[in-house]
């Protein structure tokens, strides 16, 4: 029998429930009988019966030696890793574990600027110092790609004492750089490669997709199974391989950051999602690629719309792409992505993954069929019919992504420093003490310790004016910002 057919956690949970044990332990809802009746009836009894704790028959995520250990080993086989950790705190939890496993206070870590806020949170917690690398910029779509092997080489030449090099593969928009070459370069310096693989759980299971982190030789990868792999939200994995990282130390850090009230529904969904990916993933992805490409062709036949495709590979910074990501530029319609998102919601009840000043992003997974993609295509036709006017169209002034600000002090020092509140409009030249980001995808425009520039302020204000979700500051109205308090002379 193929071992990948096994689901140790899910199978044991069902067996345990069938014995009808009398629980004198938490959770206090006791299989749902102590829960609000309307909620219980809505979500059903099976998941409530499964909502258990780490009693002896069900193993312990903090010290796995039974069914969780077996399930993680099966996942490692499926993902091509030496060891796999299950995370019930999303990929953010896996990313924090990854970074805190290799970085101590004062250590350098090489990171692309377009990282998710969880990476910067981990850097603050660890006390590490980020050395930023410029990602390749795509001016047509107004987005960042990954870093190139040459950029990684330059960073390592200047900072050979770095404790790690972090890469995004693939990016939120589905584009990949040459991860294998980057890993090979870093390993020449004996620097471990950490990968934010939040949007790439499926790529390991089909040869037409970018190489996965484990295939490319990375040392660790935080991978969102829940995003595109069929598990429940907040369930992810951390894959590890090689000898540059201690598995025992990773387990210790992982335990420090993980709740002791482990969610067994999430663990079971990871267990079964791994089975589906290992046994059926290739076929499911094959069908997903087919319907995504069909949708791309139709969308590109609509006047005023442009959906990125294989032509992106002509850029020397993009070596592979995930075609299941439909990045659709709406610039020629004379509207921004947020306006397109609202129109799709109001007219078709369609919810997109992301919108920005120029684009919307739609994700096609093996949970989709041609029924859903046909609806999307029809909606995009109607959207274009309403807004596209080639006679009155003038190309908008493209607001370029701002340059990387100067990091004046370490993010953790800035986060804990004495602060004061000032008007955002008057903050240029000051050192920010909080995050400002566009979410999704959650990439900081400014992060603690950086010097605010007029370019940053223009970009933030343009996104806010367009209705895009600018987040991070304590003041949600964006009228004020927290900065490092200046020490002025006493009169």
WOVENJO-V688871 format. One record per backbone hydrogen bond with DSSP energy under -1.0 kcal/mol. CO is the residue of the C=O (numbers start at 0). NH is the residue of the N-H. E is the energy in kcal/mol with one decimal. If there is no record, write none. Layout:
# WOVENJO-V688871
{{CO & NH & E} {CO & NH & E}}
This chain:
# WOVENJO-V688871
{{1 & 4 & -2.2} {2 & 5 & -1.9} {6 & 10 & -2.9} {7 & 11 & -1.9} {8 & 12 & -2.5} {9 & 13 & -2.0} {10 & 14 & -2.2} {11 & 15 & -2.8} {12 & 16 & -2.5} {13 & 17 & -2.0} {16 & 19 & -1.7} {26 & 29 & -1.7} {28 & 33 & -3.1} {29 & 32 & -1.6} {31 & 34 & -1.5} {35 & 39 & -2.5} {36 & 40 & -2.5} {37 & 41 & -1.8} {38 & 42 & -2.3} {39 & 43 & -1.9} {44 & 48 & -2.7} {45 & 49 & -1.5} {49 & 51 & -2.0} {52 & 54 & -2.7} {54 & 57 & -2.1} {55 & 58 & -1.3} {65 & 69 & -2.4} {66 & 70 & -2.4} {67 & 71 & -2.6} {68 & 72 & -1.9} {69 & 73 & -2.0} {70 & 74 & -2.0} {71 & 75 & -2.2} {72 & 76 & -2.0} {73 & 77 & -2.1} {74 & 78 & -2.6} {75 & 80 & -2.4} {82 & 239 & -2.6} {84 & 237 & -2.2} {86 & 235 & -2.4} {88 & 92 & -1.7} {89 & 93 & -1.4} {90 & 94 & -3.1} {91 & 95 & -2.2} {92 & 96 & -2.1} {93 & 97 & -2.4} {94 & 98 & -2.4} {95 & 99 & -2.7} {96 & 100 & -1.3} {98 & 101 & -1.3} {98 & 102 & -1.9} {103 & 106 & -2.3} {106 & 128 & -3.5} {107 & 162 & -2.8} {108 & 130 & -2.7} {109 & 165 & -3.3} {110 & 132 & -2.2} {112 & 114 & -1.2} {115 & 118 & -1.4} {115 & 119 & -1.1} {116 & 120 & -2.7} {117 & 121 & -2.1} {118 & 122 & -2.0} {119 & 123 & -2.3} {120 & 124 & -2.6} {121 & 125 & -2.5} {122 & 126 & -1.7} {126 & 105 & -2.7} {128 & 108 & -1.9} {130 & 110 & -2.2} {132 & 112 & -1.8} {135 & 144 & -3.6} {137 & 141 & -1.6} {137 & 142 & -1.5} {142 & 137 & -3.0} {145 & 135 & -2.6} {147 & 151 & -2.1} {148 & 152 & -2.4} {149 & 153 & -2.6} {150 & 154 & -2.3} {151 & 155 & -2.4} {152 & 156 & -2.4} {153 & 157 & -1.9} {154 & 158 & -2.0} {158 & 161 & -1.8} {163 & 109 & -2.5} {164 & 193 & -2.5} {166 & 195 & -2.9} {170 & 173 & -2.1} {173 & 321 & -2.6} {174 & 170 & -2.5} {175 & 318 & -2.6} {175 & 319 & -1.4} {176 & 178 & -1.8} {177 & 181 & -1.9} {178 & 182 & -2.9} {179 & 183 & -2.3} {180 & 184 & -2.2} {181 & 185 & -2.5} {182 & 186 & -2.4} {185 & 188 & -1.3} {185 & 190 & -2.3} {186 & 189 & -1.1} {191 & 164 & -2.2} {192 & 218 & -1.8} {192 & 219 & -1.8} {193 & 166 & -2.6} {194 & 196 & -1.1} {194 & 221 & -2.4} {195 & 168 & -1.8} {196 & 199 & -2.0} {201 & 204 & -1.9} {202 & 205 & -1.0} {205 & 208 & -1.5} {211 & 215 & -2.1} {212 & 217 & -2.5} {218 & 240 & -2.4} {219 & 194 & -2.0} {220 & 238 & -2.8} {221 & 196 & -2.1} {222 & 236 & -2.6} {224 & 228 & -2.0} {224 & 230 & -1.0} {231 & 234 & -1.5} {233 & 89 & -2.3} {234 & 225 & -1.6} {235 & 86 & -3.1} {236 & 222 & -2.9} {237 & 84 & -2.5} {238 & 220 & -2.2} {239 & 81 & -2.1} {239 & 82 & -2.0} {245 & 249 & -2.3} {246 & 250 & -2.5} {247 & 251 & -1.8} {248 & 252 & -2.5} {249 & 253 & -3.0} {250 & 254 & -2.3} {251 & 255 & -1.6} {252 & 256 & -1.6} {259 & 261 & -1.2} {262 & 266 & -1.9} {263 & 267 & -2.8} {264 & 268 & -1.9} {265 & 269 & -1.9} {266 & 270 & -2.3} {267 & 271 & -2.3} {268 & 272 & -2.2} {269 & 273 & -2.4} {270 & 274 & -1.4} {271 & 275 & -2.3} {272 & 276 & -2.7} {273 & 277 & -2.7} {274 & 278 & -2.5} {275 & 279 & -2.7} {279 & 283 & -2.6} {280 & 284 & -3.0} {281 & 285 & -2.2} {282 & 286 & -1.9} {283 & 287 & -2.1} {284 & 288 & -3.0} {285 & 289 & -1.6} {286 & 290 & -2.3} {287 & 291 & -2.3} {288 & 292 & -2.3} {289 & 293 & -2.0} {290 & 294 & -2.0} {291 & 295 & -2.3} {292 & 296 & -2.3} {293 & 297 & -2.1} {294 & 298 & -2.7} {295 & 299 & -2.4} {298 & 301 & -1.6} {301 & 304 & -1.8} {305 & 328 & -3.3} {308 & 311 & -2.3} {309 & 312 & -1.9} {310 & 313 & -1.6} {311 & 314 & -1.7} {314 & 317 & -1.2} {319 & 175 & -2.8} {321 & 324 & -1.7} {323 & 363 & -2.5} {325 & 361 & -2.3} {326 & 307 & -2.2} {327 & 359 & -2.1} {328 & 305 & -1.3} {329 & 332 & -1.7} {330 & 333 & -1.9} {335 & 339 & -1.9} {336 & 340 & -2.5} {337 & 341 & -2.2} {338 & 342 & -2.2} {339 & 343 & -2.5} {340 & 344 & -1.9} {341 & 345 & -2.6} {342 & 346 & -2.5} {343 & 347 & -1.9} {343 & 349 & -1.9} {344 & 348 & -1.1} {353 & 360 & -2.5} {355 & 336 & -1.3} {357 & 329 & -2.7} {358 & 355 & -2.3} {359 & 327 & -2.9} {360 & 352 & -2.1} {360 & 353 & -1.2} {361 & 325 & -3.2} {364 & 367 & -2.1} {368 & 372 & -1.8} {369 & 373 & -2.4} {370 & 374 & -1.5} {371 & 375 & -2.1} {372 & 376 & -2.5} {373 & 377 & -2.4} {374 & 378 & -2.5} {375 & 379 & -2.5} {376 & 380 & -2.1} {377 & 381 & -2.2} {378 & 382 & -2.6} {379 & 383 & -2.4} {380 & 384 & -2.4} {381 & 385 & -1.8} {382 & 386 & -1.8} {383 & 387 & -3.0} {388 & 392 & -1.1} {405 & 450 & -2.3} {409 & 413 & -2.3} {410 & 414 & -2.5} {411 & 415 & -1.8} {417 & 484 & -2.8} {419 & 482 & -2.8} {421 & 480 & -2.6} {422 & 425 & -1.2} {423 & 426 & -1.8} {426 & 429 & -2.4} {429 & 451 & -2.8} {430 & 483 & -2.8} {431 & 448 & -3.0} {435 & 444 & -3.1} {435 & 445 & -2.0} {436 & 470 & -3.2} {437 & 441 & -2.5} {441 & 116 & -1.2} {442 & 437 & -1.2} {445 & 435 & -2.4} {446 & 449 & -1.8} {448 & 407 & -2.8} {448 & 408 & -1.3} {449 & 431 & -2.5} {451 & 428 & -3.3} {452 & 456 & -2.0} {453 & 457 & -2.5} {454 & 458 & -1.9} {455 & 459 & -2.6} {456 & 460 & -2.6} {457 & 461 & -2.1} {458 & 462 & -2.0} {459 & 463 & -2.4} {460 & 464 & -2.5} {461 & 465 & -1.4} {462 & 467 & -2.3} {463 & 466 & -1.5} {467 & 469 & -1.5} {468 & 438 & -2.7} {470 & 436 & -2.9} {474 & 477 & -1.8} {478 & 423 & -2.4} {480 & 421 & -2.3} {481 & 432 & -2.5} {482 & 419 & -2.3} {485 & 487 & -1.0}}
